[in-house]
Amino acid sequence: MGNARVRSIHVHPVKAFRSLPLREVVVERWGPAGDRRWTLIDDGGKVVTQRRHPRLALAAAEPLPGGGVVLSAPGREPVTVPVPAPGATVPADVFGDKVEVVPAEDPAVHEWCSDFLDTPVRLVHLDDPAVRRPVDPAYALPGETVTFADGYPLLLTTTASLDRLNSLVAQGAHAHEGPLPMSRFRPNVVIGGTEAWAEDGWTRVTIGEMTFRVPKPSGRCVVTTTDQDTSRRGREPLHTLGRHRSVGGRLLFGVNLVPLSPGTLRVGDPLEVVA
């Protein structure tokens, strides 16, 4: 697989907001720097995502030096959100994980987000990703942690697998919805130059200067049916994944990665399969 290389890199400064393409990114033990360190929670403390609110696809967050963000959305004035000062935390429920988080300090920020979604929410920050949220112990090594990502520090997809998936969509009942762009899958790293579904068999890879564990394939949810440019929902790719990529009750596309040490990823970096 000597031609396998990084095609694109993406981070999500606020979980569920629009992805941000980068040419390179520093990767910390818990994931790409600045990726999903912010999220919205509802009145009950549960994380708010595109699963319930596809409209979040229309919101964007530009990172600021030091970890703050500038939020923007169609028809709304941008709002600047600095990292909150260390202080009292509140509990959040991130897909069943109980995580202590720090709310944004300015009440106007919470009002901006609540008005955008037309439901009460708060914007919160993960102050210490080194200790706040362990990776799923069923797949983790001791000390591995993650930010507000669904469960693992990075998500990798391949262009060959998307091409194969789109060929299957084109043969199905909802062919008019294809071809689907990679943005539906919200990856951190997109690799070109592999065979379709080659990533299913990886357990360890190097990408440029970094080495990663590949703990498991990624099970996909309703977010993949959301057009990331319009927030409208369809049936694909879940309909096709259900017919062709259903394993143990999960619909698989892409793989999760855990870095074995910090480093930097760059577009163009070669990927080598170690095991």
Contacts in CASP RR format, 6 or more apart in sequence:
PFRMAT RR
TARGET T0000
AUTHOR 0000-0000-0000
METHOD contacts of the structure
MODEL  1
MGNARVRSIHVHPVKAFRSLPLREVVVERWGPAGDRRWTLIDDGGKVVTQ
RRHPRLALAAAEPLPGGGVVLSAPGREPVTVPVPAPGATVPADVFGDKVE
VVPAEDPAVHEWCSDFLDTPVRLVHLDDPAVRRPVDPAYALPGETVTFAD
GYPLLLTTTASLDRLNSLVAQGAHAHEGPLPMSRFRPNVVIGGTEAWAED
GWTRVTIGEMTFRVPKPSGRCVVTTTDQDTSRRGREPLHTLGRHRSVGGR
LLFGVNLVPLSPGTLRVGDPLEVVA
1 193 0 8 1.000
1 194 0 8 1.000
1 195 0 8 1.000
1 198 0 8 1.000
1 271 0 8 1.000
1 272 0 8 1.000
1 273 0 8 1.000
2 270 0 8 1.000
2 272 0 8 1.000
3 192 0 8 1.000
3 193 0 8 1.000
4 191 0 8 1.000
4 192 0 8 1.000
4 193 0 8 1.000
4 194 0 8 1.000
4 270 0 8 1.000
4 271 0 8 1.000
4 272 0 8 1.000
5 191 0 8 1.000
5 192 0 8 1.000
5 193 0 8 1.000
5 268 0 8 1.000
5 269 0 8 1.000
5 270 0 8 1.000
5 271 0 8 1.000
6 189 0 8 1.000
6 190 0 8 1.000
6 191 0 8 1.000
6 192 0 8 1.000
6 207 0 8 1.000
6 208 0 8 1.000
6 265 0 8 1.000
6 266 0 8 1.000
6 267 0 8 1.000
6 268 0 8 1.000
6 269 0 8 1.000
6 271 0 8 1.000
7 159 0 8 1.000
7 190 0 8 1.000
7 191 0 8 1.000
7 192 0 8 1.000
7 267 0 8 1.000
7 268 0 8 1.000
8 21 0 8 1.000
8 182 0 8 1.000
8 189 0 8 1.000
8 190 0 8 1.000
8 267 0 8 1.000
9 21 0 8 1.000
9 22 0 8 1.000
9 23 0 8 1.000
9 24 0 8 1.000
9 25 0 8 1.000
9 32 0 8 1.000
9 188 0 8 1.000
9 189 0 8 1.000
9 190 0 8 1.000
9 265 0 8 1.000
9 266 0 8 1.000
9 267 0 8 1.000
10 19 0 8 1.000
10 20 0 8 1.000
10 21 0 8 1.000
10 22 0 8 1.000
10 186 0 8 1.000
10 187 0 8 1.000
10 188 0 8 1.000
10 189 0 8 1.000
10 190 0 8 1.000
11 19 0 8 1.000
11 20 0 8 1.000
11 22 0 8 1.000
11 25 0 8 1.000
11 32 0 8 1.000
11 33 0 8 1.000
11 34 0 8 1.000
11 35 0 8 1.000
11 36 0 8 1.000
11 63 0 8 1.000
11 188 0 8 1.000
12 18 0 8 1.000
12 19 0 8 1.000
12 20 0 8 1.000
12 35 0 8 1.000
12 36 0 8 1.000
12 61 0 8 1.000
12 186 0 8 1.000
13 20 0 8 1.000
13 34 0 8 1.000
13 35 0 8 1.000
13 36 0 8 1.000
13 37 0 8 1.000
13 38 0 8 1.000
13 61 0 8 1.000
13 62 0 8 1.000
13 63 0 8 1.000
13 69 0 8 1.000
14 36 0 8 1.000
14 38 0 8 1.000
14 39 0 8 1.000
14 40 0 8 1.000
14 59 0 8 1.000
14 61 0 8 1.000
14 69 0 8 1.000
14 71 0 8 1.000
14 123 0 8 1.000
15 36 0 8 1.000
15 38 0 8 1.000
15 39 0 8 1.000
15 40 0 8 1.000
15 47 0 8 1.000
15 49 0 8 1.000
15 148 0 8 1.000
15 149 0 8 1.000
16 39 0 8 1.000
16 40 0 8 1.000
16 48 0 8 1.000
16 49 0 8 1.000
16 50 0 8 1.000
16 53 0 8 1.000
16 56 0 8 1.000
16 57 0 8 1.000
17 56 0 8 1.000
17 57 0 8 1.000
17 59 0 8 1.000
17 60 0 8 1.000
17 61 0 8 1.000
17 71 0 8 1.000
18 57 0 8 1.000
18 58 0 8 1.000
18 59 0 8 1.000
18 60 0 8 1.000
18 61 0 8 1.000
18 228 0 8 1.000
19 183 0 8 1.000
19 186 0 8 1.000
19 228 0 8 1.000
20 60 0 8 1.000
20 61 0 8 1.000
20 62 0 8 1.000
20 63 0 8 1.000
23 266 0 8 1.000
23 267 0 8 1.000
24 264 0 8 1.000
24 265 0 8 1.000
24 266 0 8 1.000
24 267 0 8 1.000
25 32 0 8 1.000
25 33 0 8 1.000
25 35 0 8 1.000
25 264 0 8 1.000
25 265 0 8 1.000
26 32 0 8 1.000
26 33 0 8 1.000
26 262 0 8 1.000
26 263 0 8 1.000
26 264 0 8 1.000
27 33 0 8 1.000
27 153 0 8 1.000
27 154 0 8 1.000
27 210 0 8 1.000
27 259 0 8 1.000
27 262 0 8 1.000
27 263 0 8 1.000
27 264 0 8 1.000
27 265 0 8 1.000
28 129 0 8 1.000
28 259 0 8 1.000
28 262 0 8 1.000
29 130 0 8 1.000
29 144 0 8 1.000
29 145 0 8 1.000
29 153 0 8 1.000
29 259 0 8 1.000
29 261 0 8 1.000
29 262 0 8 1.000
30 129 0 8 1.000
30 130 0 8 1.000
30 145 0 8 1.000
30 146 0 8 1.000
30 147 0 8 1.000
30 153 0 8 1.000
31 129 0 8 1.000
31 146 0 8 1.000
31 147 0 8 1.000
31 149 0 8 1.000
31 153 0 8 1.000
31 154 0 8 1.000
31 188 0 8 1.000
31 259 0 8 1.000
32 153 0 8 1.000
32 154 0 8 1.000
32 188 0 8 1.000
32 265 0 8 1.000
34 63 0 8 1.000
34 67 0 8 1.000
34 147 0 8 1.000
35 147 0 8 1.000
35 149 0 8 1.000
35 188 0 8 1.000
36 126 0 8 1.000
36 147 0 8 1.000
36 148 0 8 1.000
36 149 0 8 1.000
37 67 0 8 1.000
37 125 0 8 1.000
37 126 0 8 1.000
37 129 0 8 1.000
37 147 0 8 1.000
37 148 0 8 1.000
38 61 0 8 1.000
38 69 0 8 1.000
38 81 0 8 1.000
38 123 0 8 1.000
38 124 0 8 1.000
38 125 0 8 1.000
38 126 0 8 1.000
38 148 0 8 1.000
39 47 0 8 1.000
39 48 0 8 1.000
39 92 0 8 1.000
39 94 0 8 1.000
39 101 0 8 1.000
39 123 0 8 1.000
39 124 0 8 1.000
39 126 0 8 1.000
39 148 0 8 1.000
40 47 0 8 1.000
40 48 0 8 1.000
40 56 0 8 1.000
40 113 0 8 1.000
40 117 0 8 1.000
40 121 0 8 1.000
40 122 0 8 1.000
40 123 0 8 1.000
40 124 0 8 1.000
41 47 0 8 1.000
41 48 0 8 1.000
41 92 0 8 1.000
41 93 0 8 1.000
41 101 0 8 1.000
41 121 0 8 1.000
41 122 0 8 1.000
41 124 0 8 1.000
42 48 0 8 1.000
42 119 0 8 1.000
42 120 0 8 1.000
42 121 0 8 1.000
43 120 0 8 1.000
44 93 0 8 1.000
45 90 0 8 1.000
45 91 0 8 1.000
45 92 0 8 1.000
45 93 0 8 1.000
46 92 0 8 1.000
46 93 0 8 1.000
47 92 0 8 1.000
47 93 0 8 1.000
47 94 0 8 1.000
47 95 0 8 1.000
47 148 0 8 1.000
48 56 0 8 1.000
48 117 0 8 1.000
48 121 0 8 1.000
49 56 0 8 1.000
49 223 0 8 1.000
50 56 0 8 1.000
50 57 0 8 1.000
50 223 0 8 1.000
50 226 0 8 1.000
51 221 0 8 1.000
51 222 0 8 1.000
51 223 0 8 1.000
53 117 0 8 1.000
53 119 0 8 1.000
54 223 0 8 1.000
54 226 0 8 1.000
54 231 0 8 1.000
54 232 0 8 1.000
54 233 0 8 1.000
55 116 0 8 1.000
55 117 0 8 1.000
55 231 0 8 1.000
56 117 0 8 1.000
56 231 0 8 1.000
57 226 0 8 1.000
57 227 0 8 1.000
57 228 0 8 1.000
57 229 0 8 1.000
57 230 0 8 1.000
57 231 0 8 1.000
58 73 0 8 1.000
58 74 0 8 1.000
58 231 0 8 1.000
59 71 0 8 1.000
59 72 0 8 1.000
59 73 0 8 1.000
59 116 0 8 1.000
60 71 0 8 1.000
60 72 0 8 1.000
60 73 0 8 1.000
61 69 0 8 1.000
61 70 0 8 1.000
61 71 0 8 1.000
61 72 0 8 1.000
62 69 0 8 1.000
62 70 0 8 1.000
62 72 0 8 1.000
63 69 0 8 1.000
64 70 0 8 1.000
64 80 0 8 1.000
64 82 0 8 1.000
66 83 0 8 1.000
67 83 0 8 1.000
68 80 0 8 1.000
68 81 0 8 1.000
68 82 0 8 1.000
68 83 0 8 1.000
69 80 0 8 1.000
69 81 0 8 1.000
70 78 0 8 1.000
70 79 0 8 1.000
70 80 0 8 1.000
70 81 0 8 1.000
71 78 0 8 1.000
71 79 0 8 1.000
71 81 0 8 1.000
71 109 0 8 1.000
71 112 0 8 1.000
71 113 0 8 1.000
71 123 0 8 1.000
72 78 0 8 1.000
73 116 0 8 1.000
76 112 0 8 1.000
76 115 0 8 1.000
76 116 0 8 1.000
79 108 0 8 1.000
79 109 0 8 1.000
79 112 0 8 1.000
81 104 0 8 1.000
81 106 0 8 1.000
81 109 0 8 1.000
81 123 0 8 1.000
82 105 0 8 1.000
83 125 0 8 1.000
84 102 0 8 1.000
84 103 0 8 1.000
84 104 0 8 1.000
84 105 0 8 1.000
84 125 0 8 1.000
84 127 0 8 1.000
85 105 0 8 1.000
86 102 0 8 1.000
86 127 0 8 1.000
87 102 0 8 1.000
88 102 0 8 1.000
89 100 0 8 1.000
89 101 0 8 1.000
89 102 0 8 1.000
89 127 0 8 1.000
90 100 0 8 1.000
90 101 0 8 1.000
90 102 0 8 1.000
90 103 0 8 1.000
90 124 0 8 1.000
91 98 0 8 1.000
91 99 0 8 1.000
91 100 0 8 1.000
91 101 0 8 1.000
92 98 0 8 1.000
92 99 0 8 1.000
92 100 0 8 1.000
92 101 0 8 1.000
92 124 0 8 1.000
93 99 0 8 1.000
94 133 0 8 1.000
94 148 0 8 1.000
95 150 0 8 1.000
95 151 0 8 1.000
97 133 0 8 1.000
97 134 0 8 1.000
99 126 0 8 1.000
99 132 0 8 1.000
99 133 0 8 1.000
99 148 0 8 1.000
100 132 0 8 1.000
101 124 0 8 1.000
101 125 0 8 1.000
101 126 0 8 1.000
101 127 0 8 1.000
101 132 0 8 1.000
102 124 0 8 1.000
102 125 0 8 1.000
102 126 0 8 1.000
102 127 0 8 1.000
103 110 0 8 1.000
103 122 0 8 1.000
103 123 0 8 1.000
103 124 0 8 1.000
103 125 0 8 1.000
104 110 0 8 1.000
104 122 0 8 1.000
104 123 0 8 1.000
104 124 0 8 1.000
104 125 0 8 1.000
109 123 0 8 1.000
110 121 0 8 1.000
110 122 0 8 1.000
110 123 0 8 1.000
113 121 0 8 1.000
113 122 0 8 1.000
113 123 0 8 1.000
114 120 0 8 1.000
114 121 0 8 1.000
126 132 0 8 1.000
126 133 0 8 1.000
126 147 0 8 1.000
126 148 0 8 1.000
129 145 0 8 1.000
129 146 0 8 1.000
129 147 0 8 1.000
130 145 0 8 1.000
131 145 0 8 1.000
132 145 0 8 1.000
133 145 0 8 1.000
133 146 0 8 1.000
133 147 0 8 1.000
133 148 0 8 1.000
134 140 0 8 1.000
134 143 0 8 1.000
134 144 0 8 1.000
134 145 0 8 1.000
134 146 0 8 1.000
135 144 0 8 1.000
135 145 0 8 1.000
135 146 0 8 1.000
135 151 0 8 1.000
135 152 0 8 1.000
135 153 0 8 1.000
135 215 0 8 1.000
135 258 0 8 1.000
136 151 0 8 1.000
136 152 0 8 1.000
139 152 0 8 1.000
139 215 0 8 1.000
139 216 0 8 1.000
139 256 0 8 1.000
140 215 0 8 1.000
140 258 0 8 1.000
141 213 0 8 1.000
141 258 0 8 1.000
144 153 0 8 1.000
144 258 0 8 1.000
146 152 0 8 1.000
146 153 0 8 1.000
147 153 0 8 1.000
149 155 0 8 1.000
151 256 0 8 1.000
152 215 0 8 1.000
152 256 0 8 1.000
152 257 0 8 1.000
152 258 0 8 1.000
153 256 0 8 1.000
153 257 0 8 1.000
153 258 0 8 1.000
153 259 0 8 1.000
154 188 0 8 1.000
154 189 0 8 1.000
154 212 0 8 1.000
154 256 0 8 1.000
154 257 0 8 1.000
154 258 0 8 1.000
154 259 0 8 1.000
155 185 0 8 1.000
155 186 0 8 1.000
155 187 0 8 1.000
155 188 0 8 1.000
155 189 0 8 1.000
155 218 0 8 1.000
155 254 0 8 1.000
155 255 0 8 1.000
155 256 0 8 1.000
155 257 0 8 1.000
156 187 0 8 1.000
156 188 0 8 1.000
156 189 0 8 1.000
156 190 0 8 1.000
156 191 0 8 1.000
156 199 0 8 1.000
156 214 0 8 1.000
156 254 0 8 1.000
156 255 0 8 1.000
156 256 0 8 1.000
156 257 0 8 1.000
157 182 0 8 1.000
157 185 0 8 1.000
157 187 0 8 1.000
157 189 0 8 1.000
157 190 0 8 1.000
157 191 0 8 1.000
157 199 0 8 1.000
157 253 0 8 1.000
157 254 0 8 1.000
158 190 0 8 1.000
158 191 0 8 1.000
158 192 0 8 1.000
158 193 0 8 1.000
158 194 0 8 1.000
158 196 0 8 1.000
158 198 0 8 1.000
158 199 0 8 1.000
158 254 0 8 1.000
159 182 0 8 1.000
159 190 0 8 1.000
159 191 0 8 1.000
159 192 0 8 1.000
159 193 0 8 1.000
159 194 0 8 1.000
160 192 0 8 1.000
160 193 0 8 1.000
160 194 0 8 1.000
160 195 0 8 1.000
160 196 0 8 1.000
160 197 0 8 1.000
160 198 0 8 1.000
161 194 0 8 1.000
161 196 0 8 1.000
161 197 0 8 1.000
161 198 0 8 1.000
161 199 0 8 1.000
161 253 0 8 1.000
161 254 0 8 1.000
162 180 0 8 1.000
162 182 0 8 1.000
162 185 0 8 1.000
163 196 0 8 1.000
164 196 0 8 1.000
164 197 0 8 1.000
165 180 0 8 1.000
165 237 0 8 1.000
165 240 0 8 1.000
165 241 0 8 1.000
165 245 0 8 1.000
165 253 0 8 1.000
166 178 0 8 1.000
166 179 0 8 1.000
166 180 0 8 1.000
168 240 0 8 1.000
168 243 0 8 1.000
168 244 0 8 1.000
169 175 0 8 1.000
169 177 0 8 1.000
169 178 0 8 1.000
169 179 0 8 1.000
169 180 0 8 1.000
169 236 0 8 1.000
169 237 0 8 1.000
169 240 0 8 1.000
170 178 0 8 1.000
170 179 0 8 1.000
172 239 0 8 1.000
172 240 0 8 1.000
173 239 0 8 1.000
174 234 0 8 1.000
174 235 0 8 1.000
174 236 0 8 1.000
174 239 0 8 1.000
174 240 0 8 1.000
177 234 0 8 1.000
177 235 0 8 1.000
177 236 0 8 1.000
178 236 0 8 1.000
180 236 0 8 1.000
180 237 0 8 1.000
181 228 0 8 1.000
182 190 0 8 1.000
183 228 0 8 1.000
183 229 0 8 1.000
184 223 0 8 1.000
184 224 0 8 1.000
184 225 0 8 1.000
184 226 0 8 1.000
184 227 0 8 1.000
184 228 0 8 1.000
184 237 0 8 1.000
185 220 0 8 1.000
185 224 0 8 1.000
185 253 0 8 1.000
185 254 0 8 1.000
186 223 0 8 1.000
186 228 0 8 1.000
187 254 0 8 1.000
188 257 0 8 1.000
189 207 0 8 1.000
189 257 0 8 1.000
189 265 0 8 1.000
191 199 0 8 1.000
191 207 0 8 1.000
191 271 0 8 1.000
194 271 0 8 1.000
198 273 0 8 1.000
199 214 0 8 1.000
199 217 0 8 1.000
199 254 0 8 1.000
199 255 0 8 1.000
200 217 0 8 1.000
200 252 0 8 1.000
200 255 0 8 1.000
201 214 0 8 1.000
202 214 0 8 1.000
202 255 0 8 1.000
202 273 0 8 1.000
202 275 0 8 1.000
203 213 0 8 1.000
203 214 0 8 1.000
203 274 0 8 1.000
203 275 0 8 1.000
204 211 0 8 1.000
204 212 0 8 1.000
204 213 0 8 1.000
204 214 0 8 1.000
204 273 0 8 1.000
204 274 0 8 1.000
204 275 0 8 1.000
205 211 0 8 1.000
205 212 0 8 1.000
205 214 0 8 1.000
205 257 0 8 1.000
205 271 0 8 1.000
205 272 0 8 1.000
205 273 0 8 1.000
205 274 0 8 1.000
206 212 0 8 1.000
206 271 0 8 1.000
206 272 0 8 1.000
206 274 0 8 1.000
207 265 0 8 1.000
207 269 0 8 1.000
207 270 0 8 1.000
207 271 0 8 1.000
208 265 0 8 1.000
208 266 0 8 1.000
208 269 0 8 1.000
208 270 0 8 1.000
208 271 0 8 1.000
209 263 0 8 1.000
209 264 0 8 1.000
209 269 0 8 1.000
210 259 0 8 1.000
210 260 0 8 1.000
210 261 0 8 1.000
210 263 0 8 1.000
210 264 0 8 1.000
210 265 0 8 1.000
211 259 0 8 1.000
211 260 0 8 1.000
211 261 0 8 1.000
211 274 0 8 1.000
212 257 0 8 1.000
212 258 0 8 1.000
212 259 0 8 1.000
212 260 0 8 1.000
213 257 0 8 1.000
213 258 0 8 1.000
213 260 0 8 1.000
214 255 0 8 1.000
214 256 0 8 1.000
214 257 0 8 1.000
215 256 0 8 1.000
215 258 0 8 1.000
216 255 0 8 1.000
216 256 0 8 1.000
217 247 0 8 1.000
217 250 0 8 1.000
217 252 0 8 1.000
217 253 0 8 1.000
217 254 0 8 1.000
217 255 0 8 1.000
217 256 0 8 1.000
218 252 0 8 1.000
218 253 0 8 1.000
218 254 0 8 1.000
218 255 0 8 1.000
218 256 0 8 1.000
219 250 0 8 1.000
219 251 0 8 1.000
219 252 0 8 1.000
219 253 0 8 1.000
220 237 0 8 1.000
220 238 0 8 1.000
220 241 0 8 1.000
220 250 0 8 1.000
220 251 0 8 1.000
220 252 0 8 1.000
220 253 0 8 1.000
222 233 0 8 1.000
222 238 0 8 1.000
224 237 0 8 1.000
224 238 0 8 1.000
224 241 0 8 1.000
224 253 0 8 1.000
225 233 0 8 1.000
225 234 0 8 1.000
225 235 0 8 1.000
225 236 0 8 1.000
225 237 0 8 1.000
225 238 0 8 1.000
226 232 0 8 1.000
226 233 0 8 1.000
226 234 0 8 1.000
227 233 0 8 1.000
227 234 0 8 1.000
237 253 0 8 1.000
238 251 0 8 1.000
241 251 0 8 1.000
241 252 0 8 1.000
241 253 0 8 1.000
242 251 0 8 1.000
245 251 0 8 1.000
245 252 0 8 1.000
245 253 0 8 1.000
246 252 0 8 1.000
END
